[in-house]
Amino acid sequence: MGRKHGRNTVGDDGRHDGPVPHPRVDPGLLPPPLHTGTGPVLGETYVTATPTSLRWGRLPTPDTAPIATIRPGSTITFDTVSHEGLLGDQGADPIGFFGGWGIPADAVLDDVAALTGASLDRDLAHDGPHVVVGPVTVEGARPGDVLCVETIDLALRLGYGIVSNRHGRGVLAGEMPAATQGDDDPEVVSVLATVEQPGRGRIVGPSGHAVGFDLRPFLGLVGVTPAGEEVRSSTPPGPFGGNLDIRHLGVGSRLLLPVQVDGAGLYVGDPHYAQGDGEVALTAFEAPLRATLRVSLLTGPDARQLASLLRSPWGEVGGTTILVGLGDTLDGAMRACVRRAVDYVDHVTGIGRAEALAFLSAAVDFQVSQAVNLTVGVHCLIRDRDLRP
């Protein structure tokens, strides 16, 4: 009885006592869905999630045909969708899946209802779970340039979403969820989260007790097309960006991505309404966003030199620079992040590497981005004001 699509009770000894019925949602408390083509579309270019504009679980390759072409400095709006409710281990039937919580069919997005796991041709042995929209060609982008992706607006498209614990990849894999439930299928625990007042999320347990938390929407997956012919899974992030899952990259942030191929090949996905550092269950509060981005191209020697030095994406938000370390383990990701931070501080200030490391130890926070994406991530937050005497 491997697949379980609800919350499961766990005894003190870690034993799972079986599925507990979903707490039912009052649909009247949820905001109306933001269907394709309805509501404000702020970008000069508008891209929606259809079988011809997305790749399920795979990143684009250099020969992937673009779904749109934009000029540097222009804005683009993506209607993103979450994979939750579409995956085969959730029945690949979003109307039936969300109906288990009392959500009516007309509260399921039109573009979500039009997709099924079978129609999206996903290779379970290789592909990630994400609905990846793209690639978008940026005119004039060349390897060595830096693509600057500024998040202008993130509109919630639904009033509900899912936090999932599955695939044996959460931080407590083997405990929550159990590795197997009597067959070869890993247990799937899907917990509904809702938006029942502006800016706040809510999770209700079978007992009726609830917790609340602030929403901080962002796109977990933003990247440029990797160089080379390899067809990459969407799960591990890399020097091309991708599934970084850094919660600080919301509205007002800029993500800087070293361009790998001509045209850059921008893609997005994995929309989140909220995520804690670590993303410990496996997923964040996964739910669809309408994301408007300004996409610029940095071609000057300063940007190209920094991209060559870091060999990795970096971010900027609110007077803070975000540097990224990736690795097979958290130790490896931490070391990679510290090395990049030493390089960056020395590059910007000229203070020297030993002094840069001392500064990091005295003044800079290092945080776990996510510990669940095969390639795990650590990021640090350097206040720009601290780099001035």
Secondary structure as UniProt FT lines:
FT   STRAND          8..10
FT   TURN            12..13
FT   STRAND          16..19
FT   HELIX           27..29
FT   TURN            36..37
FT   STRAND          45..47
FT   TURN            51..53
FT   STRAND          54..56
FT   TURN            62..63
FT   STRAND          68..70
FT   TURN            72..73
FT   STRAND          74..79
FT   TURN            84..86
FT   HELIX           88..90
FT   HELIX           94..99
FT   TURN            100..102
FT   HELIX           105..107
FT   HELIX           110..113
FT   HELIX           118..120
FT   TURN            124..126
FT   STRAND          131..138
FT   TURN            139..140
FT   TURN            143..144
FT   STRAND          146..156
FT   STRAND          160..165
FT   TURN            167..168
FT   TURN            171..173
FT   TURN            175..177
FT   STRAND          189..197
FT   TURN            198..199
FT   STRAND          200..204
FT   TURN            206..207
FT   STRAND          210..214
FT   STRAND          218..223
FT   TURN            239..240
FT   STRAND          241..242
FT   TURN            247..248
FT   TURN            251..252
FT   STRAND          254..258
FT   TURN            262..263
FT   STRAND          266..274
FT   TURN            280..281
FT   STRAND          285..286
FT   STRAND          289..298
FT   HELIX           301..310
FT   STRAND          314..317
FT   TURN            318..319
FT   STRAND          320..327
FT   HELIX           330..349
FT   HELIX           353..363
FT   STRAND          365..370
FT   STRAND          376..383
FT   HELIX           384..387
//
